[in-house]
Amino acid sequence: MNRYDFAKNEYFKYGVDVEKALSTLKDVAISVHCWQGDDVLGFDGGDSLDGGIQTTGNYPGRARNPEELFSDLERVFSLIPGKKRLNIHACYAILGEDKGKVDRDAYTYKYFKPWVDFAKKIGLEGIDFNPTFFSHPKMKNGLSLSSPDDKTREFWVNHGKACMKIAEDIAREMGSPCTVNIWIPDGYKDIPADRLGPRLRLKDSLDKILESYDKNLVIPAVESKVFGIGIESYTVGNNEFYQNYASKKGICCLLDTGHYHPTEVVSDKISSLLAFNDKVALHVSRPVRWDSDHVVILDDELKEIAKEIVRNNATKRVMIALDYFDASINRLCAFVTGVRAMQKALLYALLMPNDMLKKLQDENDFTKIMYYNEKFKFMPIGDVWEEFLKRENLSDDWLEDIEKFENEVIKNR
């Protein structure tokens, strides 16, 4: 008996169907964020970040242009098992000869067609999209959709509308709905004199952006944040604002794992949203004391997030995307590590005796729940993971491939 068959038999003792778990895992598409590859700089002219975002580290070889980022991403996706999606920001528009002539409020699908061509070329499931409301001179006094300045607000509303149209075209071309996630960095460094006014302006701006779109092609989501660098005292788009707004508009409320107080856990929020929404959007990061966007690893909270998705039969309802940017290590390694960690967490959850544990909870038998939760930490999940990779013609020994690419390609940049 080989190791996989042994593992399958061990799980079967507790009613866990390993083959079903592998089939489900293979079908979960994780949306991979392009901005890890170039430290969130984009291609439309910015050379530094602003808006409460910070990337730390100076590891050599970041992608400097579309060709380099495409090359990096192609290598990354070749090392990732299962279905895959790509998540891009509007600042990654490939403007060509229009660079410096066209601003974000006038972006169209043609500036993102190269991304679609790339995604089709390597067989991705779909593309997700994000308006970019940061790192731009028209962020007047650090405000965009909530700005008291009519012209500033109009510019960013038009950017949002343009992005909704671009997303429709992307979805149509890819044959898969496009999630459009709206996050803005608006807020104030110190205690504001008016908290309601900016939120009413944000509400009005969002209403205008969402006036018209094809609901079969575009899935809008709004993303909250507790604070940012330079806006420590007040964030316009906080959790309460966006949850209420999403509920009223019938759109998704996106949960970013780094955008809450350090004592809050996103895993506890997922079921609350699932109780009232058909779909939930998720950005997975690893906050260390704050929204520090460390590379996702297989830690306890990631396991809990995955368990909430799996045991609530929500692998088709929770749209999983990654969102981190670490410039202190090899960026391709950061990509692959994060995606595989998310997949390992999902596998861990799929291999739990979830129905049995729910029954024990209803019977108030928390002794057995604790016992089985601990027991399953040392079940032979590693052998099941190896089998999953084998079926995808991959292995866990992928670092050499990354190092070879670094030596042959990245170090020549």
C-alpha positions as CSV (number, residue, x, y, z in Angstrom):
1,M,0.0,0.0,0.0
2,N,1.5,3.4,-1.0
3,R,1.4,6.5,1.3
4,Y,-1.6,8.0,-0.5
5,D,-3.7,4.9,-0.2
6,F,-2.8,4.6,3.5
7,A,-3.8,8.2,4.1
8,K,-7.1,7.7,2.2
9,N,-7.9,4.7,4.4
10,E,-7.1,6.7,7.6
11,Y,-9.4,9.5,6.6
12,F,-12.1,7.0,5.6
13,K,-12.3,5.8,9.1
14,Y,-13.9,9.1,10.0
15,G,-16.1,9.4,7.1
16,V,-13.9,11.7,5.0
17,D,-13.9,11.1,1.2
18,V,-10.4,12.0,0.1
19,E,-11.1,11.7,-3.6
20,K,-14.1,14.1,-3.2
21,A,-11.8,16.5,-1.3
22,L,-9.2,16.5,-4.1
23,S,-11.9,17.0,-6.8
24,T,-13.3,20.0,-4.9
25,L,-9.9,21.5,-4.3
26,K,-9.0,21.3,-8.0
27,D,-12.1,23.2,-8.9
28,V,-11.5,26.2,-6.6
29,A,-10.0,29.1,-8.6
30,I,-7.9,31.4,-6.6
31,S,-7.4,34.9,-8.0
32,V,-3.7,35.8,-8.0
33,H,-2.9,39.6,-7.6
34,C,-0.5,40.9,-10.2
35,W,0.8,43.7,-7.9
36,Q,3.1,41.4,-5.9
37,G,5.3,41.3,-9.0
38,D,6.3,44.9,-9.2
39,D,5.6,46.3,-5.7
40,V,2.3,47.9,-6.6
41,L,3.7,50.5,-8.9
42,G,1.8,49.7,-12.1
43,F,2.5,50.9,-15.6
44,D,0.6,54.1,-15.9
45,G,3.2,56.5,-14.7
46,G,3.5,56.2,-10.9
47,D,7.0,55.6,-9.4
48,S,6.0,55.5,-5.7
49,L,3.0,54.6,-3.6
50,D,0.7,56.8,-1.6
51,G,-2.8,56.5,-0.1
52,G,-1.8,54.7,3.1
53,I,0.0,51.9,1.3
54,Q,3.6,50.9,1.9
55,T,5.8,48.3,0.4
56,T,9.0,47.4,2.3
57,G,12.1,45.7,1.0
58,N,14.4,46.1,-2.0
59,Y,15.0,42.6,-3.3
60,P,16.4,42.9,-6.8
61,G,14.6,42.2,-10.0
62,R,11.1,43.5,-9.7
63,A,9.2,43.5,-13.0
64,R,9.6,46.9,-14.7
65,N,7.3,46.6,-17.6
66,P,4.4,44.4,-18.9
67,E,6.7,42.0,-20.7
68,E,8.7,41.3,-17.5
69,L,5.6,40.9,-15.4
70,F,3.9,38.6,-17.9
71,S,7.1,36.5,-18.0
72,D,7.1,36.3,-14.2
73,L,3.5,35.5,-13.9
74,E,3.7,32.8,-16.5
75,R,6.4,31.1,-14.5
76,V,4.4,31.5,-11.3
77,F,1.2,30.0,-12.8
78,S,3.2,27.0,-14.1
79,L,4.0,26.1,-10.5
80,I,0.4,26.5,-9.2
81,P,-2.0,23.5,-9.2
82,G,-5.7,23.7,-9.8
83,K,-7.8,26.4,-11.5
84,K,-6.4,29.9,-11.5
85,R,-7.6,33.5,-12.0
86,L,-5.7,36.8,-12.3
87,N,-6.5,40.0,-10.4
88,I,-5.3,43.3,-11.9
89,H,-5.5,46.9,-10.8
90,A,-6.4,49.7,-13.2
91,C,-2.9,51.2,-12.8
92,Y,-1.6,48.3,-14.8
93,A,-3.1,49.7,-18.0
94,I,-0.8,49.1,-20.9
95,L,-1.1,52.5,-22.6
96,G,1.5,52.3,-25.2
97,E,1.7,55.5,-27.3
98,D,-1.2,57.0,-25.3
99,K,0.9,57.1,-22.1
100,G,0.8,60.6,-20.8
101,K,-2.2,61.5,-23.0
102,V,-5.0,59.4,-21.4
103,D,-5.8,59.6,-17.7
104,R,-7.6,57.0,-15.6
105,D,-11.0,58.6,-16.1
106,A,-10.8,57.7,-19.8
107,Y,-9.3,54.2,-19.7
108,T,-11.0,51.6,-22.0
109,Y,-10.7,47.9,-22.6
110,K,-8.0,48.3,-25.3
111,Y,-5.5,49.1,-22.6
112,F,-6.2,45.8,-20.9
113,K,-6.6,43.6,-23.9
114,P,-2.9,42.4,-23.6
115,W,-3.8,41.1,-20.1
116,V,-6.8,39.2,-21.6
117,D,-4.6,37.8,-24.4
118,F,-2.0,36.7,-21.8
119,A,-4.7,35.1,-19.6
120,K,-6.1,33.1,-22.5
121,K,-2.6,32.1,-23.6
122,I,-1.8,30.4,-20.4
123,G,-5.3,29.0,-19.8
124,L,-6.6,31.1,-16.8
125,E,-10.2,30.7,-15.7
126,G,-10.9,34.5,-15.6
127,I,-9.7,38.0,-14.6
128,D,-10.8,40.2,-11.8
129,F,-10.4,43.9,-11.7
130,N,-9.8,46.9,-9.3
131,P,-10.1,50.6,-9.9
132,T,-7.0,52.3,-8.7
133,F,-7.9,55.2,-6.3
134,F,-4.3,55.8,-5.1
135,S,-0.9,56.9,-6.3
136,H,-2.2,59.7,-8.6
137,P,-1.9,63.5,-8.5
138,K,-5.7,63.9,-8.6
139,M,-5.9,62.4,-5.1
140,K,-6.6,65.9,-3.7
141,N,-5.6,66.1,0.0
142,G,-5.7,62.3,0.1
143,L,-9.3,62.1,-0.9
144,S,-11.0,60.6,-4.0
145,L,-14.7,59.6,-4.0
146,S,-15.4,61.4,-0.8
147,S,-13.6,64.7,-1.7
148,P,-15.5,67.9,-1.0
149,D,-14.1,69.2,-4.3
150,D,-16.6,68.5,-7.1
151,K,-14.0,68.2,-9.9
152,T,-11.9,65.7,-7.9
153,R,-14.9,63.6,-7.1
154,E,-16.1,63.7,-10.7
155,F,-12.8,62.5,-12.0
156,W,-12.8,59.5,-9.7
157,V,-16.4,58.7,-10.4
158,N,-15.6,58.6,-14.1
159,H,-12.7,56.3,-13.3
160,G,-15.0,54.0,-11.5
161,K,-17.5,54.0,-14.3
162,A,-14.7,53.3,-16.8
163,C,-13.5,50.4,-14.8
164,M,-17.0,48.9,-14.6
165,K,-17.2,49.0,-18.4
166,I,-13.7,47.5,-18.8
167,A,-14.7,44.7,-16.4
168,E,-17.7,43.9,-18.6
169,D,-15.5,43.6,-21.7
170,I,-13.0,41.5,-19.8
171,A,-15.7,39.1,-18.5
172,R,-17.2,38.8,-22.0
173,E,-13.9,38.0,-23.5
174,M,-12.9,35.5,-20.8
175,G,-16.3,33.9,-20.6
176,S,-16.3,34.3,-16.8
177,P,-17.8,37.0,-14.5
178,C,-15.3,39.7,-13.3
179,T,-15.3,40.7,-9.7
180,V,-14.7,44.5,-9.5
181,N,-13.4,45.5,-6.1
182,I,-13.6,49.1,-4.9
183,W,-11.3,50.3,-2.3
184,I,-10.4,53.9,-1.6
185,P,-7.7,55.3,0.8
186,D,-9.8,58.3,1.9
187,G,-9.6,59.5,5.5
188,Y,-7.9,61.9,7.9
189,K,-4.8,61.8,10.0
190,D,-6.4,63.4,13.0
191,I,-9.8,63.7,14.6
192,P,-12.2,65.1,11.9
193,A,-14.8,67.8,12.5
194,D,-17.3,66.0,10.1
195,R,-17.6,62.3,9.9
196,L,-20.9,62.1,8.1
197,G,-20.3,64.5,5.2
198,P,-17.5,62.4,3.6
199,R,-19.5,59.3,3.9
200,L,-22.5,60.8,2.3
201,R,-20.3,62.0,-0.6
202,L,-18.8,58.5,-0.9
203,K,-22.3,57.0,-1.0
204,D,-23.3,59.4,-3.7
205,S,-20.2,58.6,-5.7
206,L,-20.6,54.9,-5.4
207,D,-24.3,55.2,-6.5
208,K,-23.1,56.9,-9.7
209,I,-20.4,54.3,-10.4
210,L,-23.0,51.5,-10.0
211,E,-25.8,53.2,-12.0
212,S,-25.5,50.7,-14.9
213,Y,-23.6,47.5,-15.4
214,D,-24.4,44.0,-16.6
215,K,-25.0,41.9,-13.5
216,N,-24.3,38.7,-15.4
217,L,-20.8,39.8,-16.2
218,V,-19.7,42.0,-13.3
219,I,-19.7,41.3,-9.6
220,P,-19.1,44.6,-7.7
221,A,-17.6,44.5,-4.2
222,V,-16.7,47.2,-1.7
223,E,-13.7,46.8,0.7
224,S,-13.4,48.4,4.1
225,K,-10.3,49.3,6.2
226,V,-9.8,50.2,9.8
227,F,-7.0,52.7,9.1
228,G,-4.1,53.5,6.9
229,I,-0.7,55.3,7.1
230,G,-1.6,59.0,7.3
231,I,-5.3,58.4,8.0
232,E,-5.0,56.9,11.4
233,S,-8.0,58.7,13.0
234,Y,-10.7,58.3,10.4
235,T,-11.4,56.1,7.4
236,V,-14.3,57.1,5.3
237,G,-15.0,53.6,4.0
238,N,-15.0,51.7,7.2
239,N,-16.6,48.3,7.9
240,E,-20.0,49.6,9.1
241,F,-20.3,51.9,6.1
242,Y,-19.6,49.2,3.5
243,Q,-21.6,46.4,5.0
244,N,-24.6,48.6,5.1
245,Y,-24.0,50.0,1.6
246,A,-23.4,46.5,0.2
247,S,-26.6,45.2,1.8
248,K,-28.7,48.1,0.5
249,K,-27.3,47.8,-3.0
250,G,-27.3,44.0,-3.2
251,I,-23.6,43.8,-4.0
252,C,-20.6,42.0,-2.3
253,C,-18.9,43.2,0.9
254,L,-15.3,42.2,0.5
255,L,-13.4,41.1,3.6
256,D,-9.7,41.8,3.6
257,T,-7.9,39.9,6.3
258,G,-5.5,42.8,7.0
259,H,-8.1,45.5,7.2
260,Y,-9.4,45.0,10.8
261,H,-8.3,45.5,14.3
262,P,-5.6,43.0,15.3
263,T,-7.9,41.3,17.7
264,E,-10.6,40.7,15.1
265,V,-10.5,37.6,12.9
266,V,-12.0,37.5,9.4
267,S,-12.8,33.8,9.8
268,D,-15.5,34.7,12.3
269,K,-17.1,37.2,9.8
270,I,-17.5,34.9,6.9
271,S,-20.5,33.0,8.2
272,S,-22.2,36.2,9.1
273,L,-22.1,37.4,5.6
274,L,-23.0,34.0,4.1
275,A,-26.2,34.2,6.2
276,F,-27.4,37.2,4.2
277,N,-25.5,37.1,0.9
278,D,-25.3,34.8,-2.0
279,K,-21.6,35.6,-2.6
280,V,-18.8,36.9,-0.4
281,A,-15.6,38.4,-1.7
282,L,-12.3,37.8,0.2
283,H,-8.8,39.2,0.0
284,V,-6.3,37.0,1.8
285,S,-3.3,38.7,3.3
286,R,-1.2,38.1,6.5
287,P,-1.3,41.1,8.8
288,V,1.5,41.3,11.4
289,R,0.1,43.7,13.9
290,W,-1.5,45.8,11.2
291,D,-2.2,45.8,7.4
292,S,1.4,44.9,6.7
293,D,0.6,42.6,3.7
294,H,3.0,39.8,4.5
295,V,3.0,36.7,2.3
296,V,0.2,34.3,3.1
297,I,1.4,31.2,4.9
298,L,-0.4,28.2,6.4
299,D,-1.1,29.6,9.8
300,D,-4.0,29.0,12.2
301,E,-6.2,31.9,10.9
302,L,-5.8,30.8,7.3
303,K,-7.0,27.3,8.3
304,E,-10.0,28.8,10.1
305,I,-10.9,30.9,7.1
306,A,-10.7,27.8,4.9
307,K,-12.8,25.8,7.3
308,E,-15.5,28.5,7.3
309,I,-15.6,28.3,3.5
310,V,-15.6,24.5,3.3
311,R,-17.9,23.5,6.1
312,N,-20.5,26.0,5.0
313,N,-20.4,24.5,1.4
314,A,-19.3,27.9,0.2
315,T,-16.5,27.1,-2.2
316,K,-18.6,28.4,-5.0
317,R,-19.9,31.4,-3.0
318,V,-16.7,32.8,-1.5
319,M,-14.5,34.4,-4.2
320,I,-11.0,34.0,-3.0
321,A,-8.3,36.4,-4.0
322,L,-4.9,37.1,-2.6
323,D,-3.6,40.6,-1.7
324,Y,-0.1,41.1,-0.3
325,F,3.1,42.7,-1.5
326,D,6.5,41.8,0.0
327,A,9.5,43.3,-1.6
328,S,12.0,41.8,0.8
329,I,12.1,38.4,-0.9
330,N,12.0,36.8,-4.3
331,R,8.6,38.0,-5.7
332,L,7.9,34.8,-7.6
333,C,8.5,32.8,-4.4
334,A,6.1,35.1,-2.6
335,F,3.4,34.4,-5.3
336,V,3.7,30.6,-5.2
337,T,4.0,30.3,-1.5
338,G,0.8,32.3,-0.9
339,V,-1.3,30.5,-3.4
340,R,-0.2,27.0,-2.3
341,A,-0.7,28.0,1.3
342,M,-4.3,28.9,0.5
343,Q,-4.8,25.7,-1.3
344,K,-3.3,23.7,1.6
345,A,-5.6,25.4,4.0
346,L,-8.6,24.5,1.8
347,L,-7.4,20.9,1.6
348,Y,-7.0,20.8,5.4
349,A,-10.6,22.0,5.7
350,L,-11.9,19.5,3.1
351,L,-10.3,16.6,5.0
352,M,-12.0,17.5,8.3
353,P,-15.0,15.3,9.5
354,N,-17.1,18.5,9.3
355,D,-20.5,16.8,9.5
356,M,-19.4,14.8,12.5
357,L,-18.1,17.9,14.3
358,K,-21.3,19.8,13.6
359,K,-23.3,17.0,15.1
360,L,-21.1,16.9,18.2
361,Q,-21.6,20.6,18.6
362,D,-25.4,20.2,18.5
363,E,-25.1,17.5,21.1
364,N,-23.0,19.9,23.2
365,D,-20.0,17.4,23.2
366,F,-17.2,19.9,23.1
367,T,-14.8,17.3,24.7
368,K,-14.9,15.2,21.5
369,I,-14.7,18.3,19.3
370,M,-11.5,19.4,20.9
371,Y,-10.2,15.8,20.7
372,Y,-10.9,15.4,17.0
373,N,-9.6,18.9,16.2
374,E,-6.3,18.1,17.7
375,K,-6.2,14.6,16.2
376,F,-6.7,15.8,12.7
377,K,-3.7,18.2,13.0
378,F,-1.5,15.2,12.7
379,M,-3.5,13.2,10.1
380,P,-1.5,12.4,6.9
381,I,-2.6,15.5,5.0
382,G,0.9,15.8,3.5
383,D,0.5,12.6,1.6
384,V,-2.8,13.8,0.2
385,W,-1.2,17.1,-0.9
386,E,1.6,15.2,-2.6
387,E,-1.0,13.2,-4.5
388,F,-2.8,16.4,-5.5
389,L,0.4,17.8,-6.9
390,K,1.3,14.6,-8.7
391,R,-2.0,14.6,-10.5
392,E,-1.3,18.2,-11.6
393,N,2.2,17.2,-12.8
394,L,3.8,19.2,-10.1
395,S,5.8,18.6,-6.8
396,D,6.6,20.4,-3.6
397,D,10.2,20.8,-4.8
398,W,9.7,24.0,-6.8
399,L,12.3,26.4,-5.3
400,E,15.0,25.2,-7.6
401,D,12.8,26.2,-10.6
402,I,12.4,29.7,-9.1
403,E,16.1,30.0,-8.4
404,K,16.9,29.0,-12.0
405,F,14.6,31.6,-13.3
406,E,16.1,34.2,-11.0
407,N,19.6,33.4,-12.1
408,E,18.8,33.3,-15.8
409,V,16.2,36.1,-16.1
410,I,15.7,38.3,-13.0
411,K,19.3,39.0,-12.2
412,N,19.8,40.4,-15.7
413,R,17.3,43.2,-15.1
